[in-house]
Amino acid sequence: MADRDYLDWPFLEPRHRALALELDAWAEGHLKEAHGSDVDAACRALVRELGSGGWLRHAIGGADASIDTRAICLIRETLARHAGLADFAFAMQGLGSGAISLFGTEAQQGAWLPRVANGEAIAAFALSEPQAGSDVAAMQCAARLDGDSYVLDGEKTWISNGGIADFYVVFARTGDGGGEGGRGSKGISAFIVEAGAPGFEIAERIDVIAPHPLARLRFNGCRVPVANRISEEGKGFKVAMATLDVFRTSVAAASLGFARRALDEALTRARERAMFGKTLADFQLTQAKLAQMATGIDAAALLTYRAAWMRDQGKKVTKEAAMAKLTATETAQQVIDAAVQMFGGQGVVSGETVETLYREIRALRIYEGASEVQLLIIARELLAGEAA
Ligand SMILES: Cc1cc2nc3c(=O)[nH]c(=O)nc-3n(C[C@H](O)[C@H](O)[C@H](O)COP(=O)(O)OP(=O)(O)OC[C@H]3O[C@@H](n4cnc5c(N)ncnc54)[C@H](O)[C@@H]3O)c2cc1C
């Protein structure tokens, strides 16, 4: 049984505790069985199940509700502990529709958010490009105004849900970036592009170590109505960063879920594995490792729920979200690696829980800002503060 003490921490309210316990029970009933090897079909099924279970409505905000970052974090943490793909399906519904929840018009919110919430429409967030990953300001995908529509040309890559999404929030350059050669964070706008829009195609599907739908997208004279632009022209960078401020913290929460599962597995293994006439748990080397794992998880959880709580208080969380993501993803990688080590040969057998976790955690240190990028964000925020 995973540690639940953190549910009583002052960052969380009684409704959060109830939500986490209710979801845990739901996940026990719904996520025990694997959803098959067809990752597209598995994701579609999970989105539908999470929608009909009522969980996806927590992933969205909009006219009727504001985004509850702590609820999103608890849901991601709980789902990740049970099944990485379920966490992915939930997270992408939130990340993919986040710009609409935060900045969309009433019409945009009405058209998409209810369908995202009930699992009828699958969402995607398309920011990265082949030459613009960590360096978002190097974005080249362009949107040119032509009458009552924009014409999009360019590519996006590493797009989660690429190939199965019903709509993509796409960031493209509508003006000069403000820097050398037109690059920079200015002059970027956000658009809703529906799957099947003429001039939009899936250029390539990408296989990764923890399989989930992922693709490179191509726009070739793709027309998007002006009504599909989210927020004002040129405000796309702000839209993207505000969305990431919510979901970056939730990446930390997902890491906590993976790490807690690894610790549970390691505790069971340590108690049960007989060696040298004792059990693995009897050795102080093992005990020290378990203690480090649990301490690292709690430290990461404190940073994570602090950032989530601050955001729910309406405070700026750029630095705190970066600290949470950096610490939780790096800690989870170490915790999971230690669990694999305790399992010995069994730890690297395909399909073993700790082996799956080892593959699942890796990308979280890269996406939504690699660890090095989080360090730079933290330092930038520190240095921008008032001098003593
Ligand atoms: C599984 C997966 C899912 C993804 N899903 C999405 C999605 O849904 N939507 C989307 O838009 N993008 C998505 N991404 C893209 C992701 O955000 C980028 O991969 C990430 O921003 C890194 O960009 P890059 O891959 O181009 O690596 P690069 O920018 O080339 O960076 C490579 C490495 O350089 C290092 N680095 C970066 N900056 C610095 C620095 N200043 N100093 C020193 N070292 C540095 C980091 O270690 C980094 O990992 C996804 C990626 C993966 C792997």
PDBQT file of the ligand as one rigid body, heavy atoms in Angstrom, charges set to zero:
ROOT
HETATM    1  C1  LIG A 401       7.959  11.474 -25.352  1.00  0.00    +0.000 C 
HETATM    2  C2  LIG A 401       7.915  12.914 -25.725  1.00  0.00    +0.000 A 
HETATM    3  C3  LIG A 401       6.699  13.577 -25.832  1.00  0.00    +0.000 A 
HETATM    4  C4  LIG A 401       6.650  14.914 -26.228  1.00  0.00    +0.000 A 
HETATM    5  N1  LIG A 401       5.430  15.529 -26.394  1.00  0.00    +0.000 NA
HETATM    6  C5  LIG A 401       5.396  16.804 -26.854  1.00  0.00    +0.000 A 
HETATM    7  C6  LIG A 401       4.122  17.436 -27.140  1.00  0.00    +0.000 A 
HETATM    8  O1  LIG A 401       3.044  16.849 -26.935  1.00  0.00    +0.000 OA
HETATM    9  N2  LIG A 401       4.139  18.698 -27.668  1.00  0.00    +0.000 N 
HETATM   10  C7  LIG A 401       5.301  19.378 -27.909  1.00  0.00    +0.000 A 
HETATM   11  O2  LIG A 401       5.236  20.503 -28.373  1.00  0.00    +0.000 OA
HETATM   12  N3  LIG A 401       6.516  18.799 -27.652  1.00  0.00    +0.000 NA
HETATM   13  C8  LIG A 401       6.578  17.542 -27.130  1.00  0.00    +0.000 A 
HETATM   14  N4  LIG A 401       7.801  16.945 -26.878  1.00  0.00    +0.000 N 
HETATM   15  C9  LIG A 401       9.013  17.680 -27.220  1.00  0.00    +0.000 C 
HETATM   16  C10 LIG A 401       9.834  18.101 -26.026  1.00  0.00    +0.000 C 
HETATM   17  O3  LIG A 401       9.241  19.175 -25.362  1.00  0.00    +0.000 OA
HETATM   18  C11 LIG A 401      11.251  18.377 -26.555  1.00  0.00    +0.000 C 
HETATM   19  O4  LIG A 401      11.828  17.116 -26.880  1.00  0.00    +0.000 OA
HETATM   20  C12 LIG A 401      12.099  19.106 -25.536  1.00  0.00    +0.000 C 
HETATM   21  O5  LIG A 401      11.671  20.437 -25.394  1.00  0.00    +0.000 OA
HETATM   22  C13 LIG A 401      13.581  19.089 -25.937  1.00  0.00    +0.000 C 
HETATM   23  O6  LIG A 401      13.745  19.543 -27.250  1.00  0.00    +0.000 OA
HETATM   24  P1  LIG A 401      14.623  18.707 -28.287  1.00  0.00    +0.000 P 
HETATM   25  O7  LIG A 401      14.141  17.301 -28.280  1.00  0.00    +0.000 OA
HETATM   26  O8  LIG A 401      14.626  19.442 -29.564  1.00  0.00    +0.000 OA
HETATM   27  O9  LIG A 401      16.067  18.674 -27.650  1.00  0.00    +0.000 OA
HETATM   28  P2  LIG A 401      17.131  19.852 -27.728  1.00  0.00    +0.000 P 
HETATM   29  O10 LIG A 401      16.471  21.169 -27.637  1.00  0.00    +0.000 OA
HETATM   30  O11 LIG A 401      18.027  19.567 -28.867  1.00  0.00    +0.000 OA
HETATM   31  O12 LIG A 401      17.916  19.613 -26.375  1.00  0.00    +0.000 OA
HETATM   32  C14 LIG A 401      18.734  18.455 -26.199  1.00  0.00    +0.000 C 
HETATM   33  C15 LIG A 401      19.286  18.471 -24.803  1.00  0.00    +0.000 C 
HETATM   34  O13 LIG A 401      20.118  19.598 -24.633  1.00  0.00    +0.000 OA
HETATM   35  C16 LIG A 401      20.157  19.934 -23.265  1.00  0.00    +0.000 C 
HETATM   36  N5  LIG A 401      19.966  21.381 -23.145  1.00  0.00    +0.000 N 
HETATM   37  C17 LIG A 401      18.909  22.118 -23.516  1.00  0.00    +0.000 A 
HETATM   38  N6  LIG A 401      19.131  23.421 -23.278  1.00  0.00    +0.000 NA
HETATM   39  C18 LIG A 401      20.384  23.510 -22.765  1.00  0.00    +0.000 A 
HETATM   40  C19 LIG A 401      21.212  24.572 -22.324  1.00  0.00    +0.000 A 
HETATM   41  N7  LIG A 401      20.777  25.838 -22.376  1.00  0.00    +0.000 N 
HETATM   42  N8  LIG A 401      22.432  24.296 -21.849  1.00  0.00    +0.000 NA
HETATM   43  C20 LIG A 401      22.895  23.029 -21.798  1.00  0.00    +0.000 A 
HETATM   44  N9  LIG A 401      22.152  21.967 -22.187  1.00  0.00    +0.000 NA
HETATM   45  C21 LIG A 401      20.923  22.203 -22.669  1.00  0.00    +0.000 A 
HETATM   46  C22 LIG A 401      19.073  19.136 -22.562  1.00  0.00    +0.000 C 
HETATM   47  O14 LIG A 401      19.657  18.054 -21.852  1.00  0.00    +0.000 OA
HETATM   48  C23 LIG A 401      18.246  18.617 -23.706  1.00  0.00    +0.000 C 
HETATM   49  O15 LIG A 401      17.632  17.378 -23.401  1.00  0.00    +0.000 OA
HETATM   50  C24 LIG A 401       7.848  15.618 -26.469  1.00  0.00    +0.000 A 
HETATM   51  C25 LIG A 401       9.078  14.953 -26.335  1.00  0.00    +0.000 A 
HETATM   52  C26 LIG A 401       9.120  13.623 -25.969  1.00  0.00    +0.000 A 
HETATM   53  C27 LIG A 401      10.460  12.942 -25.840  1.00  0.00    +0.000 C 
ENDROOT
TORSDOF 0
